[in-house]
Amino acid sequence: MRMPRYMPTIRQLLTLLPCLSLAACVFDDDWNRSESTAANQTENFTYHAVEDVDVRGDIGGDFDGFVVFAGDLDIPDDPQAQTRADTSHARDMVGFISERPALTDGDSAQTIADRLVARLFDQQARADELLSGLISASTVSEQTYAGLGAVTKQLSLDFSQTTQPVPTALALSLAQLFGVNRDNGDVQNWPSRDSDEPESNTYTLHLSVIYVNQDQVVVMASVAPTNLADDYNHLLRSTTTPTNVTLNGLTLQSESQRFTAKGGGGLADFLFVIDNSGSMGDEQAAVRDAADIFSSTMSASGLDFEIATITTDSTVVFRDTRQDGGFTRDLDEFRDDILAGTTGSATERGIYNAEQALLSSADGDDTDGIVTQAGHPRANANLSVIIIGDERSQYPGTFDPNNNLFIDREYRVFAIIDTALNDGSQYDDLANSSGGSVANINNAAVFPDIFTEIAILAGAASSRYALDFTPIESSIAVRVNGETQNRSSNNGWQYIIGSNALLFSGDAIPQAEAVVDVTYNHLPIQTWLVEPATSIDARFAQ
């Protein structure tokens, strides 16, 4: 995966804050959006809102932050207005951004994020009339951004049939549970529900946590009804992305990059590793159904993709139902290959088998694995490994999730597993260290979301539009042959933080030889190289 030239930690930026100008940055180029951020500041942080959401900052009580919302009606004519009054827009998506102390929730982004999710079912949540109707909260995906001190989660929330909240009400309940700055705190002056808000008993929740220290934590959450989440995927992501939060007073710098499109969305190879032991019957049937979603997402992405399937069995061979070679572009064949049966070995070696399949003598290994023998990954193709199983990894010998073939060769690993078994299993560790994500196999209803997430991240990893610096996402502006392009998960572009790249989809995929211009704000590169990490940590602790 291609990383930006510079990615500072929030901890580094806090140390360097006294060295920086307190001016706000404004682009000179007239087609870039200038930042008007004063109203979008908490005590220590600035939230840079994307253009397609409304921001309301006059929230009171024990809450230091903002409400964001978006709907299906036109936004005001002035796209540079970062903060707008409550309007009559339909509110299909509502979220919040808050600064708060860690309180008793932990001492890292990971532990705090896990605690917040667990809190959905604690005594405080049960006392909330709306949250008392919550039946389940299933993790669809999770990603860790160590350099940003951040964790993001996507969850599927299921309520009882008699509990059908509107987005504004659900976001308020979550703000009171996740976002207040004291125990049992209260949120005041929250917007009242809009007259035409949709009611639903199933929701998609995007949750992000940035941990700086015990006194400074940023929590971001956005929700939309599940049946609308596809349409709002780009906003659910962008309203909760850690790169839209900076310290107050930082002077941002502008960057312009120009690309000449090669047509299509790049090359992507996928290796599925399927647990075919006796416990996997129900899950594999669900996986085959979800493969339809994965297939349609890949088709819309414009990627040149090929897919192969192996199992966790005792021998490493391709699943090749049509006997025409291990890798295929035929999505019907992929659907057959992925349903691997339940007669395999009870010793489930997902990581080991994937590693053996990917061995390459050209890269210094003693032999070539079956993937290499099949000519994959193809030249200039990104390769992603998707491991699906319901048991812990049973790697024969010692395996280091942070030092291995997958990391060295930039193969992103995704783990769809029983997350209750994470302790003692290395699937989740490898997924996080390789830039992939972890999802729970035990809720088949969220499999379509899982595969959509995998397709998006894999597509971004093979993107031909990688950025040189980590952007403030809200500042990104894109033109193709001089025409401004929309931010959209269906027909437009998205920024994918894990790859620091733009992903185009649908009819918006640039044609060959098209000129793609991208401009954005980013943090000043010269400042976070001043102090070594040890000095930063020592000064920060003072």
N, C-alpha and C positions, 0 to 999 in steps of 0.2 A: 504494500500500500504506500502511496506517495504522501509523505508528510510535508507540512509547510516548512519554510526555512526557519521560522521562529514561532514557538508557541510558549508564551510565558505562563507561569502559574500565578494564581491570584495572590499567593503568599509572597512571591517576588514583587508583584506590583504594589502591594501594600508597603513593603520596605522602601520602594523607590518613589513613592508618592511625593515626598517633600521635594524631589528634584524636578518635578514636572510642572509645566505651566498650567494655570487654572482656566485657560481659555477653552471655549468650545470650538470644534472643528467644523468648517463649512467648505464644501467643495466649490471650486471655481467653475468647473464644467456645468453648464446650465441644464444638463439632463440628469444630473445626479441629485438625489434628495439631500438637502441640508438638514443637519441635526438641530432640533429645537428641544433640548432635553431637560431644561430646568424643572418643568412640572413632573418629570418622570424620575425623580430622585427620592430615594429613601435616605436615611441618615448617612449612609456610607457608600451607596451604590447608585448607579444610573442604569435604567432599563431603556434600551433602544427598541422601540416598537416597530414592527413591520407595518407596511402601508395599508394593509387590508383589514386592520382591526381598529376599533375604538378603544381608547384608554381613559379610565376614570380614576382620578387620584384623590378625591376628597373623602376617602374612607376613614372612619374614626375608630375609637375604642383602643383595644390592645393590638392594633394591626398597623404596621408601617409598610404600605405598599399600594398596589393598584389592582383594579379590575380591568380585564380585557375582554372584548366580545366582538363577534362577527356574525353576520347573517346573510341572507340571500338577496337583500335589497342593495341599491347603489349606495356607495359611501359618499361622503361630501366631496365637492368638486376639488377642494384643496388637498392634494395627497401629502403635503408637507406638514399638515396639522397633526402633530404627534399626539396631542391630548385633546379630546373633543367632549363636549357635554353629552349627557345621556340623550340618546335619540330614539326615534320610533322604528329603528331598524329591527327586522326579525333577528332574534338572537338564537342561532342554532348552535353556536360554540361560545362558551364562557370560561374564563380562567382568571387566575390571579398571580401576582408576583409579590412576595413579602420578604422583608429582612427581619430576622429574629435571632435570639441566642439559641444555642443548642439545647439548653435546659437539661433534661435528663435523657435525651434521645441518643446520645453517643458522641464519639469524638472523631468521626469521619463521615464523608458523604455516604458511604455504603451503609454504615450502621444506622445513620439517621434515616435514610430512605427506607431501609428494611423495617425500622421501628414505625415509621409513618404508615406503611402498608398494614402492618400488624395492628395498628391502632384503629383501623376501620372496624374492628370487631371487639374493642375493649369496652369497658363500662361507660366511658364518656360517649363513645359513638352510639352505644345502645340507648343512651338517654336522649339522643337526637331523634326526633320523630321521623325524619326522613331516612337517616342512616339505619334506623332500627329495622327498616324493611330490606336492607342489603343482605342477599343470600350468599353471594360469592364474589371474590375479587381475585381473578386469575391473571398471573403474569404472562403477557404475550412475549415481551422481549425486555432485555436489560443490557445496558452498555455502561462501561466505566471509562472515564476520561481522566486518567491519573494526572496528566499535565495541567488540567484545568481544575483539579480538585472536585470533580463532579461525577454524578451518577444520574442516568436517565432510565426511566422505566415506562413501559406501556402496559396498561392493565385493562382487562375487560370486567366491567361491573354488572352484576345481575341482581335486580331487585324483584321482590314478590310482585305478582300480577296486580295486587291492590296498591302498590307503591309505584307511581309513575311520575317522578319528579321532572320539572323543567330545568334546563341548564343553569339558569340564574340561581335557583334554589339549591341545586346540588353543589354548585361552586361555592356558595355561602357556607354550606355545611362542611365542605372540605377546608375552606379557609379557617373556620373556627377550630377544626380538628388539627390542621397542619401548620397554619400560618401565623398564629398569634404569638406575641412575645412574652407571655407569662403563662404559667399553668392555669388552666381553666379560664383563660382570657376570653374576651368578648369582642365581636366585630360589630361596628355601628355604621350607619349611613350607607348600607349596601344598596345597590340599585334594586328597585322593585321589579317584579317579573314583567316582561313585555306581553302585550295582549295576544300575540300570535306565536309565542314560543311553543315548540313541540314538546309533548309529553312522551316519555319512554321508560320502559323498565330495564333496558340494556344500554350501557354507556361505554364509550372508549375514554380512558383517562391517560393522559401523558403527564408524568411527574418527573421533575428534575430537582436535585439538591446540589448546591455548591457549598462546600465547607471551607471556611477560612480559619476560624478558631472558635472557641467556645462561645464567644460573644457575637460572632458574625457568621450567620448562615443565611443563604438565600434559598427559598423554596418557591418553585414555580409549578403550577398545575393548570391544565386545561381539559375540558370535557366536551363531548358532543355525543348525541344519540348514535348508537352503533350503525343504524341504517343511513346516517349522514356522514359517518366518519371518513369514508372514502373521499367524499367531496372536500372535506376540510382537513385532510391529512397533512397538507403542506402548512396549514396554519396551526394545527395541533403541535406539529414539530417546531415551527419557527417561533411560536410564542413561549416555548419552554426550552429553547436551545441555550446552553450556557454561554455561548459566544455573544449573546445580546446583552450581557450584563458586564459592566465595567465599574471601576472605582470612580467616584465623583472627582471631577477636576482634571481628568486625563486629557491631554491634547491628542487627538487622533490624526493619523496620516492617511492620505489617499493613495490609491494604487490603481493603475489601468493595465489590463492585459488584453492582448488581441490574439485570437486563434483563427486559423483557417480550417474550416470543417472538412473532415474526410468522408462524411456521409455515414449514416447509421450511428449506433451508440457505442461502438467498440466491441471487443471480443471478451467473452466470459465463458469459462469452463466450470462445470459443477461436478463434484464427486459426492454422491450420497452414500452414507454408511448406515445401513439399516440393521437394527437388532432383529434377528430372525429366530430368537429363542421362544420357548413355549408360552411365555407371558405376554406376548406382543400381538395376539390376534386382533383384539378390538382396536388397538392403536393403529395398526397397519391399515385396517379398513378406512379409518378416519384420515390417515395420511394420503391414501389414494384419492379420497374426495377432495382434500385440500390441494392436491397436486393440480387440480383444474384451475384453482386460483393462481397458483405459482405459474402455471403455463400461460394463462391469459395476461398476467402481469409482465412476464418476459416478452411475450409477443408485442405488447404495447410499448415496451421499452426501446425497441429498435435494435437491441443487442444481437450480435452474431453469437449464439450460444450453442454449446454442446454439453450433454449430460451423460454421466455414467453412474452405475450403482454397484456397490459391493455390500457384503454383509459383515456381521461381527463373528461369523463362524470360524472354524479352525483352519480353513484354507482361504487364501485371498484370491478370489476369481471374480470376474465381472458377472453381474446378472444380465444376461443377454437372451431374452426370450425369443428373439427372432433370428438369433445366430448370425448377425450381420456386423459384428464388431461391438466393442464395449461402449463406445461413445455414440450418442445418437442426437439428432435434431428433431426426430419424430416424437412429438409429444404423446401420441397414443402409445408408442413403445415405452416411453418413460413411465407412463401410468402403469403399464404391465410390470416393468422391471422393479418398480419401487415396492410392489406388493410381494415381499420376499418369503412369505410363509412363516411357519412357527416350528419348524423341525430342526433348527440349528442348535449348535452347541450351547450349553448353559454357561460356558465361560465366555463372557462377552467382551471382545477385545477391539472396541471401536477405534480408539486412538492408535493402537498398535497396527491394526490392519490398514488404516489409512496411511500411516507412516510407511509401511512396507510397500503399499501400492505406489507411493510417490517417490521411492528411491530413484536416484539418478547418478550413474557413473560419471556423467559430465560435471556434476556438482560435487564429486569427491566420494560418493558412496561406492561400495564394493560391487554392486550390481544395479540393474535397472528394474524397477517395479513395473507392474502391468500398465499403469497409467503412462509412464515414460515410454514403455514399449509401444503403446498405442499412439505415440506422437503428441502427447499432451503433458502439460498445458501447451497450447499452440503458441507460436511466436507472437508476442505482444498481447497475449490473453491474460486476464486475471483469473485465478483459480480459487474457488471457494469450496470448503468441505462442510457438509451438513451431516452431523451425527445424530441419529434418532434412536433412542433406547430408553428402557425403564429401569436399568440397574446401574450400579457404579462401574466405572472403568476398571477393567481387570488386566492392566498392562503387565506383561511378564518381565519383571525386572524393575529398574528405577527409571522414572520419567520426570523430567523437569519441565513444568508448564511454561517457564520463562526462558528456556534455552533448549531449542529443539529445531527440527527440520521445518516445521510450520512457520515459526518466527523468522528463521534465517532466510527462507525463500518467499516470505510475505504471502503465505496462504492463510486467508481468513477462515476461521473455524466457527461454526454455529452449532450449538448444542441444544437439542430439543429432548429434554430429559425429565426425570422425576426430581424436581428441585428439592424435595424433602430429603434427598440422599446426597446433597451437595457436600456435606462433611464426609471426608474420606474418598470422595470422587474427584477426579481431575478434569472431567469434561468441562465444568464451569470455569475452572481456572484457566484452561487452555483457550476457551472461547474469549474470555476477558483479555488475556494477555496478547492474543492475536488480532484484536480489534473486532471480533465478532460479537455475538450476543447469546444470551441464555434464555430459554423459554420452557414453560412447564408442559410436559406431555400429557398430563392427567385431565386436561380440559379440551376435548376434541373440538368444542365449539369455537375455540380461538385459533385453531390451526390455519384457517384462511388468512387471518391477520399475521400469523407467524411467517407464513411463506411469502406474503406480500412484503414484509419487513426484510426478509432475506434477499428477495429479488431486488429491492430498492438499494440495499447496501452493496450488493454485489455489482449492480449496475453502476453505482457511483465509484466503486473501486476500479472499474475498468473505464471510467470516464476519460474522455480526451480533453476535459476542461478542468484540470487540477489547478488550484490557486497557489500562488507563491507564499502568501501570508495567511494567517488565521483571520478571517474577516469579522467585523461586526455584521452579523447576517442581515440585519434590517437595512443596512446601507447598500447592499448589493443591487446593482442595476445592470441589466443585460440587453444588448441590442444585437440583432442578426440582420446583416445587410442594411443597417440604419434604422430598423424597426424595433421599437421597444417590445420586449417579450414579457408575458405574464408569469408570475409565480404560481405554479399549479402542479399538482401531483398527477393529473391526467393529461393535460395538453399544455405544457409549459416547462418551467425549470424549477428545480429544488436545490437547495444547498444541503449537502450531507456532511455533517460535522466529522464523522468517523474517518472519512476519506479526504476531507478538506477539498471537495470538488463539487462541481455542478452536474446535475443529472437532468437531461432533457427527456421528455416523454411525449408519446402520441404524435400529433401533427406538428408539434413544435421542434422535433428533432431536426437540427440544421442539415440541409442538403450539402453534398460535396461541393467544396470550393466556396461555400458561404463564409462571410467574414463575421466572426463572433467577437463583440467587444464587451468586456466585463470591467466594471469599476466598483470599488468598495472602499470603505474605511477600515483601518486596522490600527492596532496599538503600536506605539513608536518602537522600532526595533533596536535602537541604539541603547535603550535604557535598561532592559532586563538582562543585559550581559555584564553589568557593572559589578555585581556582587556574587560570589559563589554561594551555593545553597546553604553550606554550613553557617556562613556569616549571616545570611538572611534569616535562617531559623533562630540563630542566637539573638539577633536584634529584634526579631518579631516577638520573642518571649519576654523582652524587657517591659 
